[in-house]
Amino acid sequence: MAKMTGRRSYCRRGGGGGWRGGAGELGEGGAGEEGVASLDEVSLTELAEGLSSGRWNSVQLVEAYMQRALEIDSAGPMLRSILEVNPDARDEAWRRDEERRAGRVRGRLHGIPILVKDNIATAGRMMTTAGSLALMGWRSPVDAHVVRKLRGAGAVILGKTNLSEWANFRSTKSTSGWSGRGGQTRNPYAVDRNPSGSSSGSAVAAAASLCAASIGTETDGSIVSPASVNGIVGIKPTVGLVSRSGIIPIAHSQDTAGPMARCVMDATILLDALAGEDAGDEATLGQRGQAVGHYTEALDATALRGARLGVVRSFMTNHAAVEKVLEETLRVLRDKGATVVEVTLEGGDKLGAAEFEVLLYEFKADLERFLAGLPEGRPRTLAALIEFNKSNAAAEMPWFGQEIFELAAKKGPLTEPAYQEARRTCLRISREEGIDAVMAKHSLNALVGMTDGPAWPTDWINGDHFSGGSSTWAAVAGYPHVTAPAGFVHGLPVGFSFIGKAWSERELVRLAGAFEHATEARRKPRFLAKAV
C-alpha cells in the first residue's frame, strides 16, 4: 500500500516558497525578512526535519513566527488571530534545543511552535479568557490536559488565539471571530470576509502560517467550519478521545478539542499527541478497547479505492457554486475507486431544537462549575457574568447581546425531565436513527458532503450569514468529523467532510488524506482586501 509521506501538495515547502538557505540565514538572535518569508506554508513535518538536521533550531522558529505575526497579524492585513504571544516561548524553545543537543528528542513535535485557543488553560504568564473582558488578567494555575500533552511531546506553546467570545455561545445574533478582548479576526483569503467560529483565530493562524499548526475546540462546528472557510484541515474527534480538562466549557456531551493544520499529515501528528486517557475526564475512559492512536501510520494514498461513501447533499443546498465543487469532488472520489451512494439523514429540524435545549442546560451547569473555581472578584455564576456584561456593555456588547446567556440562566439542573428528554432525542436521532443507521444500511466507510459554504462578509449589524453546514449530526452524536480543502468559490475556500461512527478517526484520516493527495486543492491565502 502506498503510504502518505506528508510532503504532497501544500504540505511541502510553501507550494513554491520554502526555506532558502540554512539556519545561519535566520540570524542568531532573530529572523530577518528572509526567514519570515520562508515560513510560508512550511509543513510541520519539514520543520521537524529541519530541526533534526540542524538546519535551524527551535528558538529561531519561535522568533521567526513572532516576526511574521508582527507583520501580517498585528499589521499589514491585520488578521487579529493571535491574542497573546507566550512571553516564555523563547525559553521553552531554548530548553527543547538543549534537550535535542543532549540527544533527548521527544518526537516529531519536539521544538515545534503551536498556538492554542484562548479557552484552553495555560499555566504561566499567559491569560485564559475565552475572549471575555470578565476574565482579563486571570492566569490558570495549571495547564489543560491537552497543553500538558503538547508540552510532554516537546511542542512549544507559541501563544493564544482569538475566538468567538465564550466559544460563540453568547448571542443568537453574534458575529463569528469577534471577542471583547481581541476584536474581529479576519479571513486571510479576503479580509472583509468572516473567518467563521468559534476557533476563528486558530484556523486563521494556521492558514496564514503564523504557527506550525494550532488547537481549536468544537461543540458544533467550531473546528470544522473555520477550517473549511480558511482553507485548512480540521479534525473534530470523538468526544472522549481528547481530554476536556482545563477547557472552558459549553456542553460536556459535545465539547472536544482538536487539531487544525494546513495538511492531513500535520493534523494527524497533532491528533496522535493529543489523544489519550485522562483521569480528570471520565469521557476519555470510553476509548479503552478502541483503535486509538497511530493515526499517521494509517495514512494511505490509495485509501479511496474500494471505499463506500454516502453523500449527504442536504448539508449544502441552493448554492450553485458550492454544488459545482461538490460534483467535481464526487467525480474525483469515483475516479480514485470509491463507490458514492446518495443517502439522507432524517429529522434534522427536531435534532436542532433538541440540541439547543441540551446545550442551554449543560452550558449553565458546566460553565457555573468552571466559574465557581475562579478567584474572588471574578464572576462566579452565570447571573454574575450577565451582570458584568451589562455593566461593561460599551466594550462587551457594542454589536450583539447575550440572549443565549439569558436563556441558559433560566434553566434548572440536569435532573429536570426537559433536559433528559432532549438528550434522549439527540442520541436517538443523531446516532440510532441517523449516522449509525444510515452507515449500516448502506455498508459505508463514511458519510461525506460539503462542510460549509464560502465565507460571508463580516457583518456586525446583522450577524453571521451561514449558508448551510455539515457539523450538527456528528457534533450531537459525539462522533468524529474531518474536513479538508475541496476547492474555491470566487477565490474563497470550501471544505469537504468525512464523518463516521465513534472512534473511527483512523478510517476518516485515511480517506481525507487520500482525498487531499488526489485533489491537491489547497492554495495559500493572498490577503486580498475583498473576495474576487
C-alpha positions as CSV (number, residue, x, y, z in Angstrom):
1,M,0.0,0.0,0.0
2,A,1.3,3.4,-0.9
3,K,1.8,5.4,2.3
4,M,1.4,9.2,2.6
5,T,4.7,11.0,3.3
6,G,3.3,14.3,4.4
7,R,5.1,16.1,1.6
8,R,2.4,16.2,-1.1
9,S,0.9,19.4,-2.5
10,Y,0.9,22.2,0.1
11,C,2.3,20.0,2.8
12,R,5.6,20.8,1.1
13,R,7.5,24.0,1.4
14,G,5.1,26.7,0.6
15,G,3.9,25.5,-2.8
16,G,6.8,27.4,-4.3
17,G,8.2,29.2,-1.2
18,G,10.3,27.4,1.3
19,W,13.4,27.9,3.5
20,R,16.1,29.5,1.4
21,G,19.5,28.8,3.0
22,G,20.5,27.3,6.3
23,A,19.9,28.2,9.9
24,G,22.5,31.0,9.7
25,E,20.3,33.0,7.3
26,L,17.8,33.2,10.1
27,G,20.3,35.0,12.3
28,E,21.5,34.3,15.7
29,G,19.1,36.4,17.7
30,G,16.1,36.5,15.4
31,A,14.7,36.2,11.9
32,G,15.1,38.7,9.2
33,E,12.9,39.3,6.2
34,E,14.2,36.2,4.5
35,G,13.4,34.0,7.5
36,V,9.9,35.4,7.8
37,A,9.0,34.8,4.2
38,S,10.4,31.3,4.3
39,L,7.9,30.2,6.9
40,D,5.1,30.5,4.4
41,E,3.3,27.1,4.1
42,V,6.2,25.1,5.5
43,S,4.7,21.8,6.9
44,L,5.2,20.6,10.5
45,T,7.0,17.5,9.0
46,E,9.5,19.7,7.2
47,L,10.0,21.9,10.3
48,A,10.8,18.8,12.3
49,E,13.2,17.6,9.6
50,G,15.0,21.0,9.7
51,L,15.3,20.8,13.4
52,S,16.6,17.2,13.2
53,S,19.2,18.1,10.6
54,G,20.4,21.2,12.4
55,R,19.3,23.5,9.6
56,W,17.6,25.7,12.2
57,N,16.7,25.5,15.8
58,S,13.5,25.9,17.9
59,V,14.5,29.4,19.1
60,Q,14.9,30.6,15.6
61,L,11.5,29.2,14.6
62,V,9.8,30.9,17.5
63,E,11.4,34.2,16.7
64,A,10.6,33.9,13.0
65,Y,6.9,33.1,13.7
66,M,6.8,36.1,16.1
67,Q,8.2,38.4,13.5
68,R,5.7,37.0,10.9
69,A,2.8,37.7,13.3
70,L,4.0,41.3,13.8
71,E,4.0,41.8,10.0
72,I,0.7,40.2,9.0
73,D,-1.4,39.7,12.1
74,S,-0.8,42.9,14.1
75,A,0.0,45.0,11.0
76,G,-0.4,44.6,7.2
77,P,-3.6,42.7,6.5
78,M,-4.1,42.8,10.3
79,L,-5.7,39.4,10.8
80,R,-6.0,39.7,14.6
81,S,-5.8,35.9,15.0
82,I,-3.4,35.9,17.9
83,L,-4.4,37.4,21.3
84,E,-1.2,36.9,23.1
85,V,2.3,35.6,22.4
86,N,3.8,33.4,25.1
87,P,6.4,35.5,26.9
88,D,8.2,32.3,27.8
89,A,8.1,30.8,24.3
90,R,11.8,31.5,23.7
91,D,12.8,29.9,27.0
92,E,10.7,26.9,26.2
93,A,12.3,26.7,22.8
94,W,15.8,27.0,24.2
95,R,15.1,24.1,26.6
96,R,13.9,21.9,23.7
97,D,17.0,22.8,21.8
98,E,19.2,21.9,24.8
99,E,17.4,18.5,25.1
100,R,18.0,17.9,21.4
101,R,21.6,18.7,21.7
102,A,21.8,16.2,24.6
103,G,20.1,13.5,22.4
104,R,16.7,13.6,24.1
105,V,14.1,14.1,21.4
106,R,10.6,13.5,22.4
107,G,9.1,13.0,19.0
108,R,8.0,14.9,15.8
109,L,6.6,17.8,17.8
110,H,9.9,18.4,19.7
111,G,10.6,22.2,19.4
112,I,7.6,22.9,17.1
113,P,5.7,26.1,17.8
114,I,2.0,25.5,18.3
115,L,-0.8,28.0,19.0
116,V,-3.8,27.2,21.3
117,K,-7.3,28.7,21.5
118,D,-7.9,31.1,24.4
119,N,-10.5,28.9,26.1
120,I,-7.8,26.3,26.8
121,A,-5.9,26.9,30.1
122,T,-2.2,27.5,30.1
123,A,-0.2,27.8,33.3
124,G,2.4,30.5,33.5
125,R,2.2,34.1,32.3
126,M,-0.4,33.9,29.6
127,M,-4.1,34.6,30.4
128,T,-7.0,32.3,29.7
129,T,-10.1,34.4,29.0
130,A,-12.4,32.8,26.3
131,G,-12.1,36.3,24.7
132,S,-14.1,37.9,27.5
133,L,-13.1,41.0,29.4
134,A,-14.6,39.4,32.5
135,L,-11.5,37.1,32.7
136,M,-8.9,39.6,31.6
137,G,-5.8,39.1,33.8
138,W,-6.8,35.6,35.0
139,R,-4.0,33.1,34.7
140,S,-4.7,29.5,35.3
141,P,-2.6,27.8,37.9
142,V,-2.4,24.6,35.8
143,D,-2.3,23.6,32.2
144,A,-5.2,22.0,30.5
145,H,-4.6,18.3,29.8
146,V,-4.2,18.9,26.1
147,V,-1.5,21.5,26.8
148,R,0.3,19.1,29.1
149,K,0.2,16.5,26.3
150,L,1.6,19.0,23.9
151,R,4.4,20.0,26.3
152,G,5.1,16.4,27.0
153,A,5.5,15.8,23.3
154,G,8.1,18.6,23.1
155,A,5.9,21.3,21.5
156,V,6.5,24.9,22.3
157,I,3.3,26.8,23.2
158,L,3.7,29.9,21.0
159,G,0.7,31.8,22.2
160,K,-3.1,32.0,22.5
161,T,-5.6,32.6,19.6
162,N,-8.6,34.8,19.3
163,L,-12.0,33.2,19.2
164,S,-15.7,34.0,19.0
165,E,-16.2,35.1,22.6
166,W,-17.3,32.3,25.0
167,A,-16.9,29.9,22.0
168,N,-19.8,31.6,20.2
169,F,-22.5,30.7,22.8
170,R,-23.4,34.2,24.0
171,S,-25.8,35.6,21.4
172,T,-28.2,34.5,18.7
173,K,-27.0,37.4,16.6
174,S,-23.3,37.0,17.1
175,T,-20.5,37.8,14.6
176,S,-18.1,34.9,14.5
177,G,-14.5,35.7,15.2
178,W,-15.3,38.7,17.5
179,S,-14.4,38.9,21.1
180,G,-14.3,41.7,23.6
181,R,-10.7,41.1,24.3
182,G,-9.4,40.6,20.7
183,G,-11.8,42.4,18.4
184,Q,-12.6,40.9,15.0
185,T,-10.5,38.2,13.4
186,R,-10.3,38.4,9.6
187,N,-10.2,35.8,6.9
188,P,-6.8,35.6,5.2
189,Y,-8.2,34.9,1.8
190,A,-10.2,38.2,1.8
191,V,-10.0,40.2,4.9
192,D,-13.5,41.6,4.5
193,R,-14.8,38.1,4.9
194,N,-15.6,36.3,8.1
195,P,-13.3,33.5,9.5
196,S,-16.3,31.6,11.0
197,G,-16.1,30.4,14.6
198,S,-15.6,29.8,17.2
199,S,-12.0,28.6,16.6
200,S,-11.5,31.6,14.3
201,G,-8.0,32.6,15.4
202,S,-6.7,29.0,15.4
203,A,-7.9,28.5,11.9
204,V,-6.6,31.8,10.5
205,A,-3.3,31.5,12.2
206,A,-2.7,28.0,10.8
207,A,-3.9,29.1,7.3
208,A,-1.6,32.2,7.3
209,S,1.4,30.2,8.5
210,L,1.6,32.0,11.8
211,C,2.4,28.7,13.5
212,A,3.2,25.2,12.6
213,A,-0.3,24.1,13.5
214,S,-3.0,25.0,16.1
215,I,-5.5,23.7,18.5
216,G,-9.2,24.6,18.4
217,T,-12.3,23.4,20.2
218,E,-15.7,22.4,19.0
219,T,-19.2,22.0,20.3
220,D,-21.0,22.2,17.0
221,G,-18.9,23.3,14.0
222,S,-16.3,25.4,15.8
223,I,-13.4,23.4,14.3
224,V,-14.7,22.2,11.0
225,S,-16.5,25.4,9.9
226,P,-13.5,27.8,10.4
227,A,-11.2,25.1,8.9
228,S,-13.4,24.9,5.8
229,V,-13.7,28.7,5.2
230,N,-10.0,29.3,5.9
231,G,-8.8,26.5,3.6
232,I,-7.2,24.1,6.1
233,V,-7.7,20.6,7.6
234,G,-9.7,20.3,10.9
235,I,-10.3,17.2,12.9
236,K,-13.2,17.1,15.4
237,P,-12.5,13.9,17.3
238,T,-15.0,11.6,19.0
239,V,-16.0,13.1,22.3
240,G,-13.6,11.4,24.8
241,L,-10.7,10.8,22.5
242,V,-9.1,14.1,23.7
243,S,-9.4,15.3,27.3
244,R,-11.6,18.4,28.1
245,S,-9.9,19.0,31.5
246,G,-8.9,22.7,31.7
247,I,-11.0,23.8,28.8
248,I,-13.7,26.5,29.4
249,P,-16.9,24.5,28.6
250,I,-20.1,24.9,26.7
251,A,-21.5,21.4,27.0
252,H,-19.9,18.2,28.2
253,S,-21.9,16.0,25.8
254,Q,-20.4,17.7,22.7
255,D,-17.2,19.6,23.7
256,T,-13.9,18.5,22.4
257,A,-10.5,19.9,21.4
258,G,-8.9,19.0,18.1
259,P,-6.1,19.8,15.6
260,M,-6.1,22.4,12.9
261,A,-3.4,22.4,10.3
262,R,-2.6,23.0,6.6
263,C,-2.5,19.3,5.6
264,V,-3.8,16.0,6.8
265,M,-0.4,14.7,7.9
266,D,0.2,17.6,10.2
267,A,-3.2,17.4,11.7
268,T,-2.8,13.6,12.4
269,I,0.6,14.2,14.0
270,L,-1.1,16.6,16.4
271,L,-4.0,14.2,17.0
272,D,-1.6,11.4,17.9
273,A,-0.1,13.8,20.5
274,L,-3.5,14.8,21.9
275,A,-5.3,11.5,22.2
276,G,-5.3,9.5,25.4
277,E,-7.0,8.9,28.7
278,D,-7.2,11.4,31.5
279,A,-8.3,10.6,35.0
280,G,-9.8,14.0,35.2
281,D,-12.2,13.4,32.3
282,E,-14.4,10.4,32.6
283,A,-15.4,10.5,28.9
284,T,-11.8,9.6,27.9
285,L,-12.2,6.2,29.5
286,G,-14.5,5.3,26.6
287,Q,-11.6,4.9,24.3
288,R,-10.4,1.8,26.1
289,G,-10.5,-1.2,23.7
290,Q,-10.9,1.1,20.7
291,A,-8.4,1.6,17.8
292,V,-6.9,4.8,19.2
293,G,-3.6,6.4,18.2
294,H,-1.0,5.8,15.5
295,Y,-3.1,7.9,13.1
296,T,-0.2,9.0,10.9
297,E,0.6,5.3,10.2
298,A,-2.9,4.9,8.8
299,L,-2.4,7.5,6.0
300,D,-2.6,5.8,2.6
301,A,-2.8,7.5,-0.7
302,T,-4.9,4.6,-2.1
303,A,-7.5,4.6,0.7
304,L,-10.3,5.7,-1.6
305,R,-10.1,2.6,-3.7
306,G,-12.9,0.3,-2.6
307,A,-14.3,2.7,-0.1
308,R,-18.1,3.2,0.1
309,L,-19.1,6.8,0.8
310,G,-22.6,8.1,1.5
311,V,-23.0,11.7,0.2
312,V,-25.4,13.9,2.1
313,R,-26.5,16.7,-0.2
314,S,-28.6,18.4,2.4
315,F,-25.5,19.7,4.2
316,M,-25.5,22.4,1.5
317,T,-28.5,23.3,-0.7
318,N,-29.4,26.1,-3.0
319,H,-25.8,27.3,-3.6
320,A,-25.0,26.6,-7.2
321,A,-21.3,27.4,-7.0
322,V,-20.8,25.1,-4.0
323,E,-22.8,22.3,-5.7
324,K,-20.4,22.6,-8.6
325,V,-17.5,22.0,-6.3
326,L,-19.4,19.0,-4.8
327,E,-19.9,17.4,-8.3
328,E,-16.3,17.8,-9.1
329,T,-15.3,16.3,-5.8
330,L,-17.6,13.3,-6.3
331,R,-16.1,12.8,-9.7
332,V,-12.6,12.6,-8.1
333,L,-13.8,10.2,-5.5
334,R,-15.2,7.9,-8.1
335,D,-12.1,8.2,-10.3
336,K,-10.0,7.1,-7.4
337,G,-12.1,3.9,-6.9
338,A,-14.7,4.9,-4.3
339,T,-18.3,4.0,-4.6
340,V,-20.5,7.0,-3.9
341,V,-24.2,6.5,-2.9
342,E,-26.8,9.1,-2.2
343,V,-28.1,9.0,1.4
344,T,-30.4,11.1,3.6
345,L,-30.3,11.9,7.3
346,E,-33.9,12.4,8.6
347,G,-35.1,14.6,11.4
348,G,-32.7,17.5,11.2
349,D,-35.2,20.1,12.4
350,K,-36.1,18.1,15.5
351,L,-32.4,17.4,16.1
352,G,-31.5,21.1,16.0
353,A,-34.2,22.0,18.5
354,A,-33.3,19.2,20.9
355,E,-29.6,20.1,20.7
356,F,-30.2,23.7,21.6
357,E,-32.2,22.7,24.7
358,V,-29.4,20.3,25.7
359,L,-26.7,23.0,25.2
360,L,-28.6,25.6,27.3
361,Y,-28.9,23.2,30.2
362,E,-25.3,21.9,30.0
363,F,-23.9,25.3,29.5
364,K,-25.4,26.7,32.7
365,A,-24.3,23.6,34.7
366,D,-20.8,23.3,33.1
367,L,-19.9,27.0,33.0
368,E,-21.0,27.6,36.5
369,R,-18.8,24.7,37.7
370,F,-15.9,26.4,35.9
371,L,-16.8,29.9,37.2
372,A,-17.1,28.7,40.8
373,G,-13.4,27.8,40.8
374,L,-12.3,31.4,39.9
375,P,-10.8,33.7,42.5
376,E,-12.9,36.2,44.4
377,G,-13.7,39.3,42.4
378,R,-14.5,37.4,39.2
379,P,-18.0,36.5,38.1
380,R,-18.6,33.1,39.7
381,T,-22.1,32.4,38.4
382,L,-23.8,32.8,35.0
383,A,-26.0,35.5,36.6
384,A,-22.9,37.4,37.7
385,L,-21.4,37.1,34.3
386,I,-24.6,38.5,32.7
387,E,-24.4,41.5,35.1
388,F,-20.7,42.1,34.2
389,N,-21.6,42.3,30.5
390,K,-24.4,44.7,31.3
391,S,-22.1,46.9,33.3
392,N,-19.5,46.8,30.5
393,A,-21.9,46.9,27.6
394,A,-20.0,49.5,25.6
395,A,-17.0,47.2,25.4
396,E,-18.6,43.8,25.6
397,M,-21.9,44.3,23.7
398,P,-21.3,47.0,21.1
399,W,-22.7,44.8,18.3
400,F,-24.7,42.0,19.8
401,G,-26.1,41.0,23.1
402,Q,-26.2,37.9,25.4
403,E,-29.6,36.3,24.5
404,I,-28.2,32.8,24.9
405,F,-26.7,33.6,28.3
406,E,-30.1,34.8,29.4
407,L,-31.9,31.7,28.1
408,A,-29.4,29.4,29.8
409,A,-29.7,31.3,33.1
410,K,-33.3,30.3,33.3
411,K,-32.6,26.6,33.1
412,G,-32.7,24.3,36.1
413,P,-30.5,21.3,37.0
414,L,-29.7,18.4,34.7
415,T,-32.1,16.2,36.6
416,E,-35.0,18.1,35.0
417,P,-37.2,15.9,32.7
418,A,-36.9,18.5,29.9
419,Y,-33.2,18.1,29.7
420,Q,-33.2,14.4,29.9
421,E,-35.9,14.0,27.2
422,A,-33.9,16.4,24.9
423,R,-30.8,14.4,25.4
424,R,-32.5,11.2,24.6
425,T,-33.9,12.8,21.5
426,C,-30.5,13.9,20.4
427,L,-29.0,10.5,20.8
428,R,-31.9,8.7,19.1
429,I,-31.9,11.0,16.0
430,S,-28.2,11.6,15.6
431,R,-27.0,8.0,16.4
432,E,-29.6,5.3,16.3
433,E,-31.8,6.6,13.5
434,G,-29.1,8.8,12.0
435,I,-25.4,8.1,11.4
436,D,-25.3,4.5,12.8
437,A,-28.5,3.5,10.9
438,V,-27.5,5.1,7.5
439,M,-23.9,3.7,7.6
440,A,-25.1,0.2,8.5
441,K,-27.9,0.3,5.8
442,H,-25.5,1.2,3.0
443,S,-22.3,-0.5,4.4
444,L,-20.5,2.8,4.4
445,N,-16.9,3.7,5.4
446,A,-18.0,7.3,5.9
447,L,-20.6,9.9,5.3
448,V,-19.4,12.8,3.1
449,G,-20.5,16.2,1.9
450,M,-19.6,19.8,1.7
451,T,-18.5,21.2,5.1
452,D,-19.8,24.7,4.6
453,G,-20.4,27.4,2.1
454,P,-17.8,30.1,1.4
455,A,-17.0,32.8,3.9
456,W,-19.6,35.7,4.1
457,P,-18.8,39.4,4.5
458,T,-18.3,40.2,8.2
459,D,-21.4,42.0,9.3
460,W,-21.5,43.4,12.8
461,I,-25.1,44.8,12.3
462,N,-26.9,41.7,11.2
463,G,-24.5,39.0,12.4
464,D,-23.5,35.8,10.6
465,H,-24.8,34.6,7.3
466,F,-24.3,30.8,7.2
467,S,-25.5,29.1,4.0
468,G,-25.6,25.6,5.3
469,G,-23.3,23.2,7.1
470,S,-22.4,19.6,7.9
471,S,-21.4,19.8,11.6
472,T,-24.5,19.1,13.6
473,W,-25.0,15.4,13.1
474,A,-21.5,14.4,14.2
475,A,-21.4,17.1,16.9
476,V,-24.6,15.9,18.6
477,A,-23.7,12.2,18.3
478,G,-20.2,13.0,19.7
479,Y,-18.7,11.3,16.6
480,P,-15.6,12.2,14.6
481,H,-15.6,14.7,11.7
482,V,-12.7,15.6,9.4
483,T,-12.7,18.4,6.9
484,A,-10.1,19.0,4.1
485,P,-9.9,21.7,1.4
486,A,-12.0,20.8,-1.7
487,G,-11.9,23.9,-3.9
488,F,-12.8,27.6,-4.2
489,V,-15.8,29.7,-4.8
490,H,-14.9,33.2,-6.0
491,G,-11.4,32.8,-4.5
492,L,-12.8,31.6,-1.1
493,P,-12.0,28.1,0.1
494,V,-14.7,25.5,0.8
495,G,-14.0,22.2,2.5
496,F,-15.2,18.6,2.2
497,S,-16.3,16.5,5.1
498,F,-15.7,12.9,6.2
499,I,-18.0,11.8,9.1
500,G,-18.0,8.4,10.8
501,K,-19.1,6.3,13.8
502,A,-17.4,6.7,17.2
503,W,-13.7,6.1,17.4
504,S,-13.4,5.9,13.6
505,E,-10.7,8.6,13.3
506,R,-8.2,6.2,11.7
507,E,-10.6,5.5,8.8
508,L,-11.6,9.2,8.4
509,V,-8.0,10.5,8.2
510,R,-7.1,7.7,5.8
511,L,-9.9,8.8,3.5
512,A,-9.2,12.5,4.0
513,G,-5.5,12.0,3.3
514,A,-6.2,10.1,0.1
515,F,-8.7,12.8,-0.9
516,E,-6.0,15.5,-0.3
517,H,-3.5,13.5,-2.3
518,A,-5.9,13.2,-5.2
519,T,-7.1,16.8,-5.3
520,E,-4.2,19.0,-4.1
521,A,-6.9,21.6,-3.6
522,R,-5.3,23.9,-1.0
523,R,-3.9,27.2,-2.2
524,K,-2.3,29.6,0.2
525,P,-4.1,32.8,1.2
526,R,-3.3,36.1,-0.6
527,F,-4.7,38.5,2.0
528,L,-7.0,40.3,-0.6
529,A,-9.0,43.3,0.5
530,K,-12.1,41.8,-1.0
531,A,-13.2,38.5,-2.5
532,V,-12.7,38.2,-6.2
